[in-house]
């Protein structure tokens, strides 16, 4: 009995520490209702793209760790698969990671991606959205997503993303938010 109580106590402390650690790791991310920080980065076409370029549209701003990795490829494929549904909802997909424009171009070509990928090679935008992580001593974009409304306000934030189902989650949130806006 004492051993099981002790084990449960340790599990509780470890779980609580993990939850607190995750919460504090993204505590400076733009909050729901806040204006989304504007930025300009180069796309896979080596052209400057700014967040304000999408004013009047919903923006799915998703940060991902690295081109050509399994989770990032699955997530990108699912966004591509659902792109028509996003377009019907007046939404665009914009991916951001720390790889350069050339890497993004190769990733788009190999994987058949037609939405915008932005190169945040200095991690400035990823940092501004509190979406930087360290993996094997390298700074990468953390897998976070921000759903931004046509007025430039953050309407939904995902800080724990599962690549396999994420596009469906974003589409559901978009439909719910647009339904709520239409009923006002």
N, C-alpha and C positions, 0 to 999 in steps of 0.2 A: 504494500500500500504506500509506504513512504517513498519507495523508489519510483512508482508511477506518478506520485504527486510531484516529486523532484523533476522528473522528466517533463511533465506537463508545464511546470514552472519555467524550466529552461526553454522549452518550445515557445512559450508565451513571450519571454524576454527577447528571444531571437526574432520572432515574428514581428513584435512591436518595433524592435530596432530596425528591421528591414523596411517597415512601413514608414517610419520616421525618416530613414535615410532616403527613400525614394521621394518622399514629399519635399524634403529640403533640397534635394538635387535639382528640382525643377521649380523651386519656389519663386524665382524671378521671371518666370515665363509670363508673357502678356496674359492678363486675366480676361475672362469672359466680360464683355461690355467695354473693354479698353480699346482705344484706337490701335490698330496693328501698326507696329513700327515700319515705316517706309524704308526702302533700300533699292539699290541698283547693283545688279551683278550681270556677268556675261553668261549668255545661254550657250547651248551646244552648237549654235550657229555662229558663235563668237560675236553676238550682238548684245548691246546693253538692254536689259529688261528691268523695269522698276515695278514695284508693287502697285504704284498709282496708275500704271498703264491699264490696269484691270478694273478701275473705278466703274461702277455700274454693273459689275458681275460678281458672283460668288467666287471666292478663291479657296481652293483646297491647297494650302501651303504645307507640304510635307517634307520633313527632314529625314534623311536616311543615311546610314553609315557609309556604304561604299558600292560603287558600280561593280557589277559582275559577281556579287556574292549571292548566296542562295536566297536568304530572306528578302533582300533588296530587289532581286529579280522577280520573285513571286509577287511582292507588293506592286512593283511597276507593271507587271503583266496584268494584274487584276484591275489597276487603274485604267490601263489601256483597253482591256476587255469591256469595261463599263463606261468608256469615254462618251459614247453616244448618249447614255442616260444623264451624264453630267451636263453635256451640251444642251439637252432638252430642259434642264433646270437652270440654264443661264450660268453655268459654273465652269471654271477652268481648273486644270490640275497643274501645279507648279512644284517640281521637286528640287530640293536643295541638298547638296553634299559638298564635301571639301575637295573632291577631285576637280581637275581642271576641265576646260571646255573640250579638249581633245578626247579625254576619257569619256565624257558624257556623249560626245558625238559617236564614238565607237559603240558605247552601250546602247544608244538609241538605234543605231544601224543594225547591230547584231540581234537585238531583242524586238525590233519592230515597233519602237515607241514613237509616237507622234506628238506628245505633249512636251512642254518646256521643262528642261533641266537646267539648273543654274549652278555655276561654279563659285563656291565660297571658299576659295583657296586660303584666305587669311582668317577664316572662321569668325569673321566679324558679324555676319547676319546670324549664324548659328548661335553665337554668344549673345547677341541682342535678344534672341528668342529663348535663351537659356536652354539651348539644345546642342550642347557639346559634351562629348564623353571621351574618356581615354581608354584605348584598347591596345594592348601590347606596346605601351609607351607612345602611341600615336594619337593625336587629337582627331576625332571624327565627329560628324554630326550624329546626334542621338536620334533615335526613331520616335519623333514627335510630330503631331499634325495639328494645324490651326485652321479652323473653318472661319473664313472672313466674309462678312456680308458686303453687299454692293456699296455701302457707305464707308467701308474700310474699318469696321469694328469687328473684333473677335467675338464669334458667337458660340464656338465650341472648341475645346482643347482636349487632345488625347496625348497623355504622357507615357502610357503603357500600351504600345501598339503590337498586336499580333498580325503579322503580314498577311496571313492566309485569309482572314475575314475582314480586314480593315476597310477595303473599298465598300463592302456592303454596309458596315457601320456608318461610314461617312455619308453614303447615299441615304440611309434611313434618317440620320440626323438632319440632313439637308431637306428631305421631304417634310419632316416634322417642323423644322424652323420656318420653311416656306409656307406650310399650312397655317402655322400660328400667325405669321405676318399677313396672310390673305384674309384671315378671319377678323383682323382688327379693323 
